[in-house]
Amino acid sequence: SVASISIVLDTADPLPRKVLNKLKTMGDVIIDTNKAMICAVGGSGNTAAVAGRMFTVLGKHNIPVEFIAQASSGYSITFIVDDTDAENAIKILHKEYIENI
């Protein structure tokens, strides 16, 4: 966003001290671990409707969503949840989009 930058790394390893120190010269650094990235791919390209439905159903199941990113094509939406919510989130979305066809 205009006010912040988020970096998502697919590793449990800590950032090298040199990288962390450089980032700290640019602003506050918050390291958040135990997260999972989920990417939903496909659909009609009507991302407003898809995203609204997706995040509404996850909200109804008390699964907080962070760091939402949408592909410019409109055919994929990626978001972050807590590790502990990941499996449940996938099952909920599968039920919402696949089993309800």
C-alpha positions in Angstrom: 0.0 0.0 0.0 1.0 3.6 0.0 1.9 3.5 3.7 3.6 0.1 4.0 5.4 -2.6 2.1 4.9 -6.3 2.9 7.3 -9.0 2.0 6.3 -12.6 2.1 9.0 -15.3 2.2 8.5 -19.0 1.8 11.0 -20.0 4.5 11.1 -20.7 8.2 14.7 -19.4 8.2 15.3 -16.0 9.8 16.3 -13.1 7.5 20.0 -12.6 7.4 21.1 -9.9 9.8 22.5 -7.7 7.0 19.1 -7.8 5.2 17.1 -7.1 8.3 19.4 -4.2 9.3 19.0 -2.7 5.8 15.2 -3.0 6.0 15.2 -1.3 9.4 16.9 1.8 7.9 13.7 2.2 5.7 11.2 1.9 8.5 9.7 -0.3 11.2 10.1 -4.0 10.6 7.6 -6.5 11.9 8.3 -10.2 11.4 5.2 -12.4 11.5 5.6 -16.2 11.4 3.4 -19.2 11.3 1.4 -18.0 8.3 0.1 -19.8 5.2 -0.4 -18.5 1.7 -3.6 -19.7 -0.2 -4.1 -19.0 -3.8 -7.5 -19.4 -5.5 -7.3 -19.8 -9.3 -9.9 -19.8 -11.9 -13.4 -18.4 -12.2 -15.1 -15.9 -14.4 -12.8 -12.9 -14.0 -15.5 -11.1 -12.0 -13.1 -10.7 -9.1 -15.3 -8.3 -7.1 -18.0 -10.9 -6.8 -15.5 -13.8 -6.3 -13.5 -12.0 -3.6 -16.6 -10.8 -1.8 -18.0 -14.3 -1.7 -14.7 -15.8 -0.7 -13.9 -13.4 2.1 -17.5 -13.4 3.4 -17.6 -17.1 3.8 -14.2 -17.1 5.5 -15.3 -14.3 7.8 -18.4 -16.3 8.8 -16.1 -19.0 9.9 -13.9 -16.6 11.9 -10.9 -17.0 9.7 -9.0 -13.6 9.5 -7.4 -12.9 6.1 -4.3 -10.8 5.6 -2.3 -9.5 2.6 -4.7 -10.0 -0.2 -3.2 -9.8 -3.7 -5.0 -10.2 -7.0 -3.5 -11.0 -10.3 -3.9 -8.4 -13.0 -5.7 -10.9 -15.1 -8.4 -11.3 -12.4 -8.2 -15.0 -12.4 -6.3 -15.6 -9.2 -6.5 -14.2 -5.7 -3.8 -14.9 -3.1 -4.1 -14.3 0.6 -2.4 -15.1 3.9 -4.0 -16.8 7.0 -2.6 -18.2 10.2 -1.1 -21.7 9.8 -3.7 -23.0 12.2 -6.5 -21.8 9.9 -5.1 -22.9 6.6 -6.5 -26.4 6.3 -9.9 -25.2 7.5 -9.9 -22.3 5.0 -9.2 -24.6 2.1 -11.9 -27.0 3.1 -14.4 -24.1 3.5 -13.6 -22.7 0.1 -13.7 -26.1 -1.5 -17.2 -26.6 -0.1 -18.3 -23.1 -1.1 -17.0 -23.3 -4.7 -16.7 -27.0 -5.7 -19.3 -28.8 -3.7 -22.0 -26.2 -4.3 -21.7 -26.2 -8.1 
